[in-house]
Amino acid sequence: MTQVTDQRATTPFGAVSSWSSPGPLRPPPDIGPTDRLRGWLVTALLTAVAAVTRFTMLNHPTDAGSPVFDEKYYATQAWQMLTGGWVEDNPGYGVVVHPPVGKQLIAVGEALFGYTSWGWRFSAAIAGTVLVLLVIRIVRRMTRSTLIGAVAGILLIADSLTFVSSRIGMLDIFLALFVTGAFGCLIVDRDDVRARFARVAAEGRIDVTAWGPRLGVRWWRFGAGLLLGLACGTKWSGIYFVAAFGVLSVYFDLSARRSYGVRLPWLGVAVRDIVPAVYALVVVPIGVYLASHWAWFASETGVYRYMPGNPSAPSDPIGTDGFWSHIPDALRSLWYYNARSMEFHTQLTNSAGNHHPWESKPWTWPMGLRPMLYYYADTGVTGCGGSQCVKAVMLVGTPAIWWIAVPVLVWMIWRSVVRRDWRYGAVLVGYGAALLPWFATIDRQMYYFYALPMAPFLIMGLALTLGDILGRARPDTIPRSAAGAFVTTRRNERRSLGLLVVCLYLGLVIANFIWLWPVLTALPITPSAWHNQLWLPSWR
């Protein structure tokens, strides 16, 4: 008689499952969270709260009715796009050094509300609101918990870095939205791939070939490629996420093939997965990036539109013959346009004498040690109840969130490396793509708003950590013994204490956000209240 052994497998979410088969261990079926209606109701409620915070006093402040800080570039360029055929045609009109997608989105708001503060900030507020929705759904999917998804949403609503960035007509909020959306698509694609493997395994077809089955068309990964293309079409730093998410997607595929007992998983990835991944996450973004310049290609007056053979080229004129002459002139002109933009960025260095009083370096970003002052006025300001009033908008991360970034990152690394928790590893990939590449160009002039794409991933990691503190819900069962009753009581008390800690922390975050509200929205305050908001010497 054959002896059947009891094998135990750990699911991706930590639950232990029993198997009574001598065959290879495979993940148990995972249908995800079943409270769909409640999940969407919670998502809708928190997204509505986010919208209220982002749109309240959106038209305030302005510089005598004109844009503030770097809005002066993007609001103006967006208006020129709107009134000039969706293309920038005058390099002297502003610093034309970024791709067009973000400015086109700002122009949509200006088309609705005109050249007003509502106009040039409307699209950013929409993006900041949708970003909250995305983070809620992504965390909910990764944790299979509507509660932890809601915790992530509350944290992002109260994150003052994303809050201020959602209320100013600049590009970074769009970059953060697109890369977060691409990350979410890859998380859904991971679940979809494993569901396909489960069906193949149930049909007994895993071992048909040594490298495993084909996975078919993967529309979620294709969607990630589209969003990454839009990210690159907003700012070139989107390329960092193209590389990072490409590696992450291939790792997800390798992990799935190994989990389902494919005999040669590495060969399976090489044969089945790498080429489709390159198409979806490299070729598609390149195509989207080129397509984002549609108006420029169609124009007669776009910046650097006709450069081959143009003797007025500022530098390095493009000839009409030579090795590259077989490439269409339009693409050669676009290459020239991008090269001039890159030249601007590479020359904007400290060693070349370019300094800004509010610049910061990437080692200060994880804890938000060097914020930015977007707006400040102390002349003719009234309404604070004192003889002198000031107004300010400071881009600063909520300290209750950002100041614990280092221990949260340590916990994330430990969970990824030691406990092999894929969720933390995936979030770290996104966080690292937003931070680490900037260390390669440390001489470049940098600002804290470059850290905005880090914020959603910090929030995700923090929500996962709070989920670990909260602990897993235990089913209500009747213990069969006194020992069982003791264990059940200990587990219930452990979760109750975890819930208390999480609630107290969320209360602290919300209180901290409310405290900062005046310097996030330019409310009139007294000079002493202003100085009370400057907690660190580096904030001054």
Buried (B, 14 or more C-beta within 10 A) or exposed (E): EEEEEEBEBEEBBEEEBEBEEEEBBBBBEBEEBEEEEEBEEBBEEBBEBBBEBBBEEBBBBBEEEEBBBBBBBBBBBBBBBBEBBBBBBEBEBBBBBBBBBBBBBBBBBBBEBEBBBBBBBBBBBBBBBBBBBBBBBBBBBBBBBBBBBBBBBBBBBBBBBBBBBBBBBBBBBBBBBBBBBBBBBBBBBBBBBBBBBBEBBEEEEBEEBEBBBEBEEBEBBBBBBBBBBBBBBBBBBBBBBBBBBBEBBBBBBBBBBBBBBBBBBEBBBBBBBBEBBEEBBBEBBBEBBBEBBEBBBEBEEBBBBBBBEBEEBEEEEBEEEEEEEEEEBBEBBBBBBBBBBEBEBEEBBBEEEEEEEBBBBBEBBBBBBBBBBBBBBEEEBEEBEBEEBBBBBBBBBBBBBBBBBEEBBEBBEEBBEEEEBBBBBBBBBBBBBBBEBBEEEEEBBBBBBBBBBBBBBBBBBBBBBBBBBBBBEEEEEEEEEEEEEEEBEEBBEBBEEBBEEBEEBBEBBBEBBEBBEBBBBBBBBBBEBBEEBBEBEEBE
